[in-house]
Amino acid sequence: MTAHAGPRLVTSKKFHRAVSSKAFTLVPVFAFTFLIFAAIPRSTIAADLPRDSEFDYDPPAPGSYALPVVKLAADGALLDANNKAVNLRDLTHGRVTVLSFIYTRCAAPKACPYATGVLGQLHDITANDKTLAKNMRLVSISFDPEYDTPQHLATYSENVREEKSGCEWRFVTAKSRAELEPILVAYDQAVDKKSNPTDPQGPLYHTLRVFLIDREGRIRNIYSSGTLDPRLVLADVKTLLLEGSARSGRTD
């Protein structure tokens, strides 16, 4: 793969998983989110990440290509799962970061549950990879602060982490939608209320956007539902780690 002058686009089919339409009406939204999440294969060895039929290609070898800088990752005031104030900047510097916007009431199979499942796969891998565990960070930002309180996110995070060891994985939100809005605008994350608040797939409309951010706080890739292949994300993370090691002369 060669370097690109602009944001890199990966050609692949849209990811989807077959889910019975009846299932949405048979279980609560929160419970169904975990049913979808649990259905996504979880692997602890990088080489064992499965080739999904919707991502039927060989990902590039880490370090065999360059990832262009898209733009700087924006800062903002947030609350973590312990109800402590945290600046987003502190979660996007120092490590290679995979940042996902979610909300826990989402039950759309190609949206938040899938994104959280991919981050879960990456987290599982780091339990047996000390280099990744030290140099990668996962961040899940909820754009539903009224429902996803710090206490709720703490419970949610315990349920989605299969491995208790591994890299840092932070779950954060904002005090209010007003404080969250500048962050959503900066990351071009569309969110809107649905006309039907009891929609079985969740009350909010949103696009799926997952960001790859380097140690210097620069966005280097943006994944959608059609490009969020965990094998590709892992290759991209390792590419950035190799890039940083080459500049500093580090081997870890």
C-alpha positions in Angstrom: 0.0 0.0 0.0 1.3 3.5 -0.8 1.0 6.7 1.1 -1.9 8.9 0.3 -2.1 12.7 0.1 -5.4 12.9 1.9 -7.5 10.8 4.4 -7.1 7.1 3.5 -10.2 5.3 2.3 -10.3 1.5 2.5 -12.6 -0.2 0.1 -14.7 -2.9 1.7 -18.3 -3.9 1.9 -20.4 -2.6 4.7 -20.3 -4.7 7.8 -23.6 -6.2 8.9 -24.7 -9.1 11.1 -27.9 -10.9 10.7 -30.2 -10.1 13.5 -33.8 -11.2 13.7 -36.1 -8.2 13.6 -38.2 -9.8 16.2 -35.3 -9.7 18.7 -35.6 -5.9 18.9 -39.1 -6.2 20.4 -38.4 -9.2 22.7 -35.6 -7.8 24.9 -34.8 -4.3 26.4 -32.6 -2.1 24.4 -29.8 -2.2 27.0 -29.9 -6.0 27.1 -30.0 -6.3 23.4 -26.9 -4.1 23.0 -25.0 -6.8 24.9 -26.5 -9.6 22.9 -25.1 -7.9 19.7 -21.8 -7.2 21.5 -21.4 -10.8 22.7 -22.0 -12.1 19.1 -18.9 -10.3 17.8 -15.9 -12.7 17.9 -13.4 -11.8 20.5 -9.8 -12.9 20.1 -6.7 -12.6 22.4 -4.1 -13.2 19.7 -3.6 -10.7 16.9 -3.1 -13.3 14.3 -6.4 -14.9 15.2 -8.5 -11.9 14.4 -11.1 -13.5 12.0 -11.5 -12.5 8.4 -15.2 -11.5 8.2 -17.1 -12.2 5.0 -17.8 -8.5 4.8 -14.1 -7.6 5.1 -12.8 -10.2 2.7 -9.4 -8.9 2.0 -5.9 -9.1 3.5 -5.1 -6.0 5.6 -1.8 -4.3 4.8 1.3 -5.2 6.8 2.0 -2.7 9.6 4.7 -0.3 8.5 4.3 -1.0 4.8 2.3 2.2 4.3 1.9 5.8 5.6 -1.1 7.3 7.3 -1.5 11.0 6.5 -2.4 13.6 9.2 -6.1 14.4 8.9 -6.2 17.2 11.5 -5.6 17.8 15.2 -7.8 16.0 17.7 -10.0 18.6 19.5 -10.0 19.1 23.3 -13.0 19.3 25.6 -14.2 19.0 29.2 -15.5 15.5 30.1 -16.3 13.3 33.1 -14.9 9.8 33.5 -16.7 6.7 34.9 -15.5 7.8 38.4 -17.2 11.1 38.0 -13.9 12.9 37.8 -13.2 15.8 35.5 -10.9 15.0 32.6 -9.7 16.9 29.6 -10.1 15.1 26.3 -6.6 16.3 25.3 -5.2 14.1 28.1 -6.9 11.1 26.5 -5.5 11.8 23.0 -1.8 12.3 23.7 1.0 10.1 24.8 -0.3 6.9 23.3 -1.9 5.8 20.1 -5.6 6.2 20.7 -8.7 4.6 19.2 -11.6 6.9 20.0 -15.2 5.9 19.5 -18.4 7.9 19.9 -21.2 5.8 21.3 -24.3 5.7 23.5 -25.3 2.7 25.6 -28.9 2.6 24.6 -28.0 2.0 20.9 -29.1 -1.4 19.7 -28.4 -0.9 15.9 -26.1 -3.8 15.0 -23.9 -1.8 12.7 -23.5 1.1 15.1 -22.4 1.4 18.7 -22.5 -2.3 19.7 -20.3 -3.1 16.8 -17.8 -0.2 17.5 -17.6 -1.3 21.1 -17.1 -4.9 20.0 -14.1 -3.9 17.9 -12.6 -1.9 20.7 -13.2 -5.0 22.9 -11.2 -7.1 20.5 -8.4 -4.7 20.5 -8.5 -4.6 24.3 -8.4 -8.4 24.5 -5.3 -8.5 22.3 -3.4 -6.2 24.6 -3.9 -8.6 27.5 -1.2 -10.7 25.9 0.8 -8.0 24.2 2.8 -5.8 26.5 3.9 -3.4 23.8 0.3 -2.7 22.8 -0.8 -2.5 26.4 1.7 0.2 27.1 1.3 2.2 24.0 -2.3 2.0 23.0 -5.4 3.6 24.6 -9.1 3.1 23.9 -11.6 5.8 24.5 -15.4 5.5 24.4 -17.3 8.8 24.5 -21.0 8.8 25.2 -23.0 11.5 23.5 -26.0 10.7 25.7 -25.0 12.4 29.0 -28.5 12.5 30.4 -28.8 8.7 30.4 -25.1 7.7 30.3 -24.1 9.1 33.6 -20.7 8.3 35.0 -22.2 5.6 37.3 -24.0 4.0 34.3 -20.8 4.1 32.2 -18.9 2.4 35.1 -21.4 -0.5 35.0 -21.4 -0.6 31.2 -17.6 -0.7 31.1 -17.4 -3.7 33.5 -19.8 -5.6 31.2 -18.0 -5.0 28.0 -14.5 -5.7 29.2 -13.8 -9.4 28.9 -10.2 -9.0 29.9 -9.5 -7.1 33.1 -5.9 -6.6 32.2 -4.7 -4.9 29.0 -4.5 -1.4 27.7 -6.2 1.6 29.2 -9.8 1.8 28.1 -11.6 5.0 29.3 -15.4 5.6 29.2 -16.3 9.2 29.4 -19.2 11.6 28.8 -19.9 15.3 29.5 -21.9 17.1 32.2 -24.5 18.1 29.7 -25.3 18.1 26.1 -24.4 21.8 25.9 -20.8 21.0 27.1 -20.6 18.1 24.8 -21.8 20.0 21.7 -18.4 21.7 20.8 -16.7 18.3 20.9 -19.3 16.7 18.6 -18.9 19.7 16.2 -15.1 19.4 16.2 -15.2 15.7 15.4 -18.1 16.1 12.9 -20.1 13.6 14.9 -23.8 13.9 13.9 -26.3 13.2 16.6 -30.0 13.9 16.7 -33.1 12.7 18.5 -35.4 10.4 16.6 -39.1 11.3 16.2 -39.9 8.0 17.9 -38.2 8.0 21.3 -39.1 4.3 21.8 -37.5 3.2 18.6 -36.2 -0.4 19.3 -32.8 0.5 18.0 -32.4 3.4 20.3 -33.8 7.0 20.6 -30.9 8.8 18.8 -29.9 9.0 15.2 -26.1 9.2 14.6 -23.3 8.3 12.2 -20.6 5.8 13.2 -17.2 7.5 13.5 -14.2 5.9 15.1 -10.9 7.9 15.2 -7.3 6.8 15.1 -5.1 9.4 16.9 -1.3 9.4 17.2 0.8 10.1 20.2 0.9 13.8 19.3 -2.8 14.2 19.3 -3.3 14.1 15.5 -6.1 12.2 13.8 -4.6 9.8 11.3 -7.6 7.8 10.2 -11.4 7.9 10.5 -13.4 4.7 10.3 -17.0 4.2 9.4 -19.3 1.2 9.6 -17.9 0.2 6.2 -14.2 0.4 7.1 -14.1 -0.5 10.8 -12.3 -3.8 10.4 -10.5 -4.7 13.6 -7.6 -6.2 11.6 -7.2 -2.9 9.7 -7.4 -0.9 12.9 -4.7 -3.1 14.5 -2.5 -2.7 11.5 -2.9 1.1 11.6 -2.1 1.2 15.3 1.0 -0.8 14.8 2.0 1.4 11.8 1.8 4.4 14.0 3.8 2.7 16.8 6.5 1.8 14.2 6.5 5.3 12.9 7.1 6.7 16.5 9.8 4.1 17.2 11.6 5.0 14.0 11.6 8.7 15.0 12.8 8.1 18.6 14.9 5.0 18.1 12.8 3.1 20.6 12.2 -0.7 20.3 9.2 -0.9 22.6 
